[in-house]
């Protein structure tokens, strides 16, 4: 299982940036969403975030993590 912060750094930071604003080095090219936006946070369920992580979504690749690591990363998001 992975620590959520380590997972974020290793798998998410390049597109989503340090705090999830979509401003990572590859963020603009991939159209990474701003995960810090309150309206986005209110509109998305933990299940959808988990599904996006494990299965991928749009330009985001899949990251088939174990359930505990996925939960930890969802909680971080």
Secondary structure, 3 states (H helix, E strand, C coil): CCCHHHHHHHHHHHHHCCCCCCCCCCHHHHCCCCCCCHHHHHHCCHHHHHHHHHHCECCECCCCCCHHHHHHHHHHC
